[in-house]
Amino acid sequence: MSDAPELLNAWGPPGPVSEAFAVDFTSLVKGIMGPVGGGKTTTCIFASQAFAASMPTCLDGVVRAKGVVVRDSFRTLEKTTLPSWFTWFPKDHPSWTYTGGNDRPAVHTLRFRLPGERTLESITEFVGIGSSRVEDILRGWEGTWGWPNEADLMVPDVLDYLTQRIRRYPSKRMLPHGIDPPGQILMDFNAPDIDNYLHDRLVENKPEGWAFYPQPGGLDPGAENLHNLPKDYYQRMMQGKPDWWVRRFIHNKWGYSRSGAPVYPEFNENLHIAKKELVPDPHLPIKIALDAGGHPSAVILQPMPNGQLRLTDELYLGQGVGPTRFARELVALLLERYRSCHLLPGVCDPSAIHGADREEGEMSWNEIIGQALGIPVMPAASNDIGLRTDGVRQQLTTMIDGHLPALIVSPRCKWAVRGFSYGYRFVRIGANPQANFRTLPEKNEFSNVQDAIQYGVMDLVGLHGIITKAAGAGRARVRDERPAQTHRPGDFDVFAV
């Protein structure tokens, strides 16, 4: 029998993200995503046993836990996961029992001494799904924890099934009265394509009680596990590899959607999405940027004193919404969240100024919105798509004081986040996966919010600033396409109108 504290202390966490993942005993489901060589497998090995050691003591004085390690096939498990497991928990240890293996399920029973003269009995089962259903492999299984190893390679049913089968061992009759058995699912994986089910479960629609731990990329500041790798490990590994492979397996970024390439590959969810909702500063002004058309959209940007642009809110109501209803919803949002903020003159899609019948007294789209808000809403300086995307890209690639992104997005802005991540994209010309991409972004449900962001950034940064920075890439200067202003920007307050 071994001393659990001594063994766990012998493991040195690869880095702070891995350590936080390992000692998270409260999340029902937790996932760690990292580059090749990031130490994820060893982290999960020790996370599983640390969780086992944290279990409540049974009535007979023994701490009990039962877990299962699941791979896509047992053969893969024997070649990859089990060798790492046996490095720390040898199968021939005299106090431990190992049965099975050789292309069939295996069970490893470990026994440790815990503080307080207690004993930990930790049972770990190893299974491969293969061509079977997870229900067939684990029918009737009852346990404490589950570990889908390389979870991105499995069907979502594995995760769904395991969440039903944990918290069943030890049974309540083995525990003191009033104590429920805890349970946890832990997952590790390299960054998959953004279409993978894990992006939905851990980023877009993460349930309460679930946790996501993305490690830094292998070449990023704070990269983990470097002390266990050759000095030029990642530099040599990336030689000869395609961009998509380097992005996922070295930089630890979600891969491109199979439906197309993102317009902004520079967007980093770990960097550009705020950790919590951004609260507007009531003492600073806000800029409302709008896109008209069949899917009208609005975004609210708040420029900070340090130069950072904060995307604090968005409004997207779908197709076929007229300007009057859209304006009403936008005013409601402002009353709810921005009652004390000063409104700068708005900016919109240049096409929004057309279409009004002046002889009949009709107003254009931007005039209807501006009248409701009590501010002028002027057309953007240019509708050149290259300049517009350049402006946003410059913000995504600029750091303030070396550590603050120049553009940060509140997690409230679901359409903006999805658009940046995968929805705002270049689609291929034809079905051939080797075909080139179209030169203009796809017009879809994500593009209107992105258009509004572009107009807002252009207005706040200035057309001249964008052109100057883009000049290095050889972009020619374009003329200012904005017509002469019909209103003098002044101090307007929607709440005083």
C-alpha positions in Angstrom: 0.0 0.0 0.0 1.3 3.5 -0.9 0.8 6.8 0.8 -1.6 8.9 -1.4 -0.3 12.3 -0.3 3.3 11.4 -1.1 2.4 10.0 -4.6 0.2 13.0 -5.4 2.9 15.4 -4.3 5.4 13.6 -6.5 3.5 14.9 -9.5 4.3 18.4 -10.5 1.5 20.1 -12.4 2.5 21.2 -15.9 1.2 24.7 -15.2 -1.5 26.8 -13.4 -4.3 25.8 -15.8 -3.6 22.1 -15.4 -3.3 22.5 -11.6 -6.6 24.4 -11.4 -8.2 21.6 -13.5 -6.8 18.9 -11.3 -8.0 20.3 -8.0 -11.5 21.3 -9.2 -13.6 18.8 -7.2 -16.9 20.7 -7.5 -17.6 20.8 -11.2 -19.9 18.0 -12.5 -18.1 18.0 -15.8 -14.7 19.6 -16.5 -12.6 19.6 -19.7 -9.0 20.5 -20.4 -8.0 21.5 -23.9 -4.3 21.9 -24.8 -1.6 21.5 -27.4 0.3 18.3 -28.1 2.8 17.8 -25.2 0.8 19.9 -22.8 0.7 17.2 -20.1 -3.1 16.7 -20.3 -3.1 12.9 -19.9 -0.9 12.9 -16.8 -3.0 15.7 -15.4 -6.2 13.7 -15.9 -4.5 10.6 -14.3 -3.8 12.5 -11.1 -7.0 14.5 -11.2 -8.9 11.2 -11.2 -7.1 9.9 -8.1 -7.2 13.3 -6.3 -11.0 13.2 -6.8 -11.1 9.7 -5.5 -9.1 10.7 -2.4 -11.6 13.5 -1.8 -14.6 11.2 -1.5 -16.4 10.9 1.9 -15.4 8.1 4.2 -17.8 5.1 4.3 -19.2 3.8 7.5 -16.5 1.1 7.8 -13.8 3.8 7.7 -12.7 3.1 4.0 -12.8 5.8 1.3 -14.1 4.2 -1.9 -14.2 5.4 -5.5 -14.8 3.7 -8.8 -14.0 5.3 -12.2 -13.9 4.4 -15.8 -11.5 5.5 -18.5 -13.1 5.4 -22.0 -11.3 5.5 -25.4 -12.5 5.1 -28.9 -11.0 1.6 -28.9 -9.2 -0.6 -26.4 -6.3 -1.1 -28.7 -5.7 2.7 -28.8 -6.1 2.8 -25.0 -3.4 0.1 -24.6 -1.0 2.0 -26.9 -1.4 5.4 -25.4 -3.3 5.9 -22.1 -2.3 2.7 -20.2 1.5 3.2 -20.7 1.1 6.7 -19.1 -1.1 5.2 -16.3 1.4 2.4 -15.5 4.3 5.0 -15.3 2.7 6.2 -12.1 0.6 3.2 -11.0 2.5 0.0 -12.0 0.3 -3.0 -12.7 2.7 -5.3 -10.8 2.7 -3.3 -7.6 2.3 -5.9 -4.8 -0.6 -4.1 -3.1 -2.6 -3.4 -6.2 -4.6 -5.7 -8.5 -4.7 -5.6 -12.3 -6.9 -7.9 -14.3 -8.0 -8.0 -18.0 -6.2 -6.3 -20.8 -4.9 -7.7 -24.1 -7.7 -6.1 -26.2 -10.4 -6.6 -23.6 -11.6 -4.4 -20.7 -9.3 -4.1 -17.7 -9.6 -3.2 -14.1 -6.9 -1.7 -11.8 -7.6 -1.6 -8.1 -5.4 0.7 -6.1 -5.1 1.0 -2.4 -3.6 4.0 -0.6 -3.1 5.2 2.9 -4.8 8.5 3.6 -4.3 10.9 6.5 -6.3 10.0 9.7 -5.5 6.3 9.4 -8.0 5.9 6.6 -7.6 3.7 3.5 -8.5 4.6 0.0 -9.7 1.8 -2.3 -9.8 3.2 -5.9 -11.1 1.0 -8.7 -10.4 2.1 -12.2 -11.9 0.3 -15.3 -10.6 0.8 -18.8 -12.8 0.2 -21.8 -12.8 0.9 -25.5 -16.0 1.7 -27.4 -15.0 0.5 -30.8 -18.0 -0.1 -33.1 -20.3 -0.7 -30.1 -22.7 1.7 -28.4 -21.5 3.1 -25.0 -24.7 1.7 -23.5 -23.7 -1.8 -24.6 -20.2 -1.5 -23.2 -21.2 0.1 -19.8 -24.7 -1.3 -19.3 -25.5 -1.3 -15.6 -22.2 0.3 -14.7 -22.3 2.5 -11.5 -19.4 4.6 -10.5 -17.9 7.8 -9.1 -16.1 9.4 -12.0 -15.6 9.0 -15.7 -12.8 10.0 -18.0 -13.5 10.1 -21.8 -9.8 10.3 -22.9 -9.4 12.3 -26.1 -13.1 13.2 -25.8 -13.3 15.0 -29.1 -12.8 11.7 -30.9 -16.0 10.2 -29.4 -19.7 10.6 -30.1 -21.6 12.9 -27.7 -23.5 9.8 -26.4 -20.4 8.8 -24.4 -20.5 12.0 -22.4 -24.2 12.0 -22.1 -24.3 8.4 -20.8 -21.5 8.8 -18.3 -23.2 11.8 -16.7 -26.1 9.4 -15.9 -23.9 6.7 -14.4 -21.8 8.6 -11.9 -22.7 9.5 -8.3 -23.8 5.9 -7.8 -20.7 4.5 -6.0 -20.4 4.1 -3.1 -24.1 3.7 -2.5 -25.9 5.9 0.0 -26.3 3.0 2.4 -22.5 2.8 2.6 -22.2 6.4 3.6 -23.1 8.3 6.8 -26.7 9.5 7.0 -27.4 12.6 4.9 -24.3 12.4 2.7 -24.7 12.0 -1.0 -22.0 10.4 -3.1 -20.2 13.0 -5.3 -19.3 12.4 -8.9 -17.4 14.0 -11.8 -16.6 13.7 -15.5 -13.2 14.8 -16.6 -12.2 15.2 -20.2 -9.0 16.0 -22.1 -8.6 16.8 -25.8 -6.6 18.7 -28.4 -8.4 21.6 -29.9 -10.9 20.1 -32.4 -12.7 21.7 -35.3 -15.2 24.3 -34.1 -18.0 22.0 -35.4 -17.2 19.5 -32.8 -19.8 18.9 -30.1 -17.4 20.0 -27.4 -17.4 23.6 -28.6 -21.2 23.7 -28.0 -21.0 22.0 -24.6 -18.0 23.9 -23.2 -18.2 27.3 -24.9 -21.4 28.3 -26.5 -24.0 26.5 -24.3 -22.0 25.4 -21.2 -24.4 24.2 -18.5 -24.2 25.4 -15.0 -21.7 23.3 -13.0 -19.5 22.6 -16.0 -16.0 24.0 -16.3 -13.6 24.5 -19.3 -9.8 24.8 -18.9 -8.0 25.9 -22.1 -4.2 25.8 -21.7 -2.0 28.4 -23.5 -0.7 27.4 -26.9 2.7 25.7 -27.1 4.4 29.0 -28.3 2.3 31.3 -26.1 3.6 33.1 -22.9 2.8 30.8 -20.0 2.9 27.6 -22.2 2.6 24.6 -19.9 4.8 21.5 -19.5 7.7 23.1 -21.3 10.1 21.9 -18.5 9.4 18.3 -19.6 9.9 19.0 -23.3 13.0 19.6 -25.5 13.7 23.4 -25.8 12.7 23.5 -29.5 9.9 20.9 -29.3 7.2 23.0 -30.9 9.4 24.9 -33.3 10.6 21.6 -34.8 7.1 20.0 -34.7 5.5 22.8 -36.7 8.0 22.4 -39.6 6.2 21.1 -42.7 2.8 21.1 -41.1 -0.2 22.8 -42.7 -1.7 25.9 -41.0 -4.8 24.1 -39.8 -2.7 21.5 -38.0 -0.4 24.1 -36.3 -3.5 26.1 -35.3 -5.1 23.2 -33.5 -2.2 21.1 -32.2 0.4 23.8 -31.3 -1.5 27.1 -30.9 -4.4 25.3 -29.2 -7.1 27.1 -31.1 -10.4 25.6 -32.3 -10.1 24.5 -35.9 -11.9 26.0 -38.8 -15.4 25.0 -39.5 -15.8 22.4 -42.2 -18.3 24.8 -43.7 -15.7 27.5 -44.4 -12.7 29.5 -43.1 -13.3 32.3 -40.6 -12.8 35.8 -41.7 -10.9 36.5 -38.5 -8.6 33.6 -37.8 -6.8 36.1 -35.4 -9.8 35.9 -33.0 -8.9 34.0 -29.8 -11.7 33.0 -27.6 -9.4 32.8 -24.6 -8.2 36.4 -25.2 -11.0 38.3 -26.9 -14.0 37.1 -24.9 -14.4 38.6 -21.5 -14.4 36.1 -18.6 -17.7 37.6 -17.4 -20.3 40.0 -18.7 -19.0 43.5 -19.3 -20.8 46.1 -17.3 -21.1 49.5 -19.0 -19.2 52.4 -17.3 -21.9 55.0 -16.7 -19.3 57.8 -16.9 -18.1 57.0 -20.4 -19.9 57.5 -23.7 -21.1 54.7 -26.0 -21.2 54.3 -29.7 -24.2 52.6 -31.4 -23.3 51.0 -34.8 -26.0 49.6 -37.0 -26.5 47.5 -40.2 -29.7 47.7 -42.0 -31.1 45.3 -44.6 -33.1 42.2 -44.2 -31.5 41.2 -40.9 -31.0 44.6 -39.1 -28.4 44.5 -36.3 -26.9 46.9 -33.8 -23.9 46.7 -31.5 -22.9 49.0 -28.6 -19.2 49.8 -28.3 -17.7 51.7 -25.3 -14.2 53.2 -25.9 -12.2 53.1 -22.7 -9.6 55.7 -21.6 -6.7 53.2 -22.2 -7.8 52.8 -25.9 -9.6 49.5 -25.5 -12.9 49.0 -27.4 -15.5 47.0 -25.4 -18.3 45.4 -27.3 -20.9 45.4 -24.5 -24.2 44.5 -26.2 -25.8 43.5 -29.5 -29.3 43.5 -30.9 -30.3 41.0 -33.6 -34.0 40.1 -34.1 -33.8 38.0 -37.2 -35.2 38.5 -40.6 -37.9 40.9 -41.8 -37.8 43.4 -38.8 -38.8 46.9 -39.8 -37.0 50.0 -38.6 -39.8 51.1 -36.2 -39.8 47.9 -34.3 -36.1 47.6 -34.3 -35.8 51.1 -32.9 -38.3 50.3 -30.2 -36.2 47.3 -29.1 -33.0 49.3 -29.2 -34.4 52.0 -27.0 -35.6 49.4 -24.5 -32.1 47.9 -24.4 -30.6 51.4 -23.8 -33.1 52.1 -21.0 -32.3 48.9 -19.3 -28.5 49.0 -19.5 -27.3 52.5 -20.5 -29.6 54.9 -18.8 -26.7 57.0 -17.5 -24.4 56.8 -20.5 -23.9 59.6 -23.0 -24.7 58.6 -26.6 -22.2 59.5 -29.3 -23.7 60.1 -32.8 -24.5 56.7 -34.3 -23.1 55.2 -37.4 -24.7 52.9 -39.9 -24.4 51.0 -43.2 -24.1 53.7 -46.0 -27.0 52.0 -47.9 -29.4 52.8 -45.0 -29.6 56.4 -46.1 -31.3 55.5 -49.4 -34.8 54.4 -50.2 -37.0 57.1 -48.7 -39.6 58.8 -50.8 -38.9 62.5 -50.0 -41.9 63.8 -51.9 -44.2 61.7 -49.7 -42.3 62.8 -46.5 -40.8 59.4 -45.9 -37.7 59.0 -43.8 -34.8 56.8 -44.5 -33.9 53.8 -42.3 -31.2 55.6 -40.4 -33.4 58.7 -39.9 -36.1 56.5 -38.3 -33.6 55.0 -35.9 -31.9 58.3 -35.2 -35.3 60.0 -34.4 -36.1 57.2 -31.9 -32.7 57.5 -30.3 -32.6 61.3 -30.4 -29.2 61.3 -32.0 -27.9 61.6 -35.6 -27.1 58.3 -37.2 -24.7 58.9 -40.0 -23.4 56.6 -42.7 -20.0 55.0 -42.2 -17.0 56.6 -44.0 -16.6 53.7 -46.4 -18.4 50.5 -47.3 -15.2 48.9 -48.7 -15.2 45.4 -47.2 -11.4 45.2 -47.2 -11.1 48.4 -45.1 -13.9 47.3 -42.8 -12.4 43.9 -42.0 -8.9 45.4 -41.8 -10.1 47.8 -39.1 -11.5 44.9 -37.0 -8.4 42.7 -37.7 -6.1 45.5 -36.5 -8.0 45.7 -33.2 -7.8 41.9 -32.8 -4.0 41.9 -33.3 -3.2 44.9 -31.1 -2.4 44.6 -27.5 -2.6 47.5 -25.1 0.3 47.7 -22.5 1.4 44.3 -23.7 -1.5 42.3 -22.2 -4.9 43.9 -22.9 -6.6 43.1 -26.2 -7.6 46.3 -28.1 -11.1 44.7 -28.7 -12.9 42.6 -26.1 -16.3 41.1 -26.5 -18.8 40.5 -23.7 -20.2 37.0 -23.5 -23.6 38.6 -23.7 -23.0 39.1 -27.4 -23.8 35.6 -28.6 -24.1 36.4 -32.3 -20.9 38.4 -32.3 -19.0 35.6 -30.5 -20.3 32.9 -32.8 -19.6 35.1 -35.9 -16.0 35.7 -34.8 -15.5 32.0 -34.0 -16.9 30.3 -37.0 -20.1 31.8 -38.5 -18.7 34.8 -40.3 -16.7 33.0 -42.9 -15.4 32.5 -46.4 -17.1 29.6 -48.1 -15.5 27.3 -50.7 -16.1 27.6 -54.4 -17.7 24.2 -55.1 -17.8 21.0 -53.0 -14.2 20.0 -53.5 -12.5 20.3 -50.1 -9.3 21.4 -51.9 -11.1 24.3 -53.7 -10.3 27.9 -53.0 -12.5 30.1 -50.9 -14.6 33.0 -52.1 -13.1 36.5 -51.7 -16.2 38.0 -50.0 -17.6 36.7 -46.6 -20.8 34.7 -46.8 -24.0 36.6 -46.3 -25.7 34.7 -43.5 -27.3 35.2 -40.0 -23.9 36.2 -38.6 -22.8 38.7 -41.1 -25.1 41.6 -40.2 -23.8 41.8 -36.6 -20.2 41.7 -38.0 -21.0 44.4 -40.5 -22.3 46.6 -37.6 -19.1 45.9 -35.6 -17.0 47.0 -38.7 -18.9 50.3 -39.0 -18.5 51.0 -35.3 -14.7 50.2 -35.3 -14.2 52.3 -38.4 -16.0 55.3 -36.9 -14.2 55.1 -33.6 -10.7 54.4 -35.0 -11.0 56.6 -38.0 -10.7 55.7 -41.7 -7.3 57.4 -41.9 -5.9 55.2 -39.1 -7.1 52.0 -40.7 -5.7 53.0 -44.1 -2.3 54.0 -42.6 -2.0 50.6 -40.8 -3.2 48.7 -43.8 -0.7 50.5 -46.1 2.0 48.1 -45.2 -0.1 45.3 -46.9 -0.2 47.4 -50.1 -3.8 48.5 -49.8 -4.5 51.6 -51.9 -6.1 54.7 -50.3 -9.8 55.0 -51.0 -11.8 58.2 -50.9 -14.1 59.0 -48.1 -17.5 57.8 -49.4 -19.6 59.4 -46.7 -21.8 62.3 -47.8 -21.7 65.6 -46.1 -23.3 65.6 -42.7 -26.7 67.1 -42.5 -26.5 67.3 -38.6 -23.8 68.8 -36.5 -22.8 66.2 -33.9 -23.4 67.6 -30.5 -24.4 66.5 -27.0 -27.5 64.3 -27.4 -29.2 62.3 -24.7 -31.8 59.8 -25.6 -33.1 59.9 -22.1 -33.7 63.6 -22.1 -35.7 63.6 -25.3 
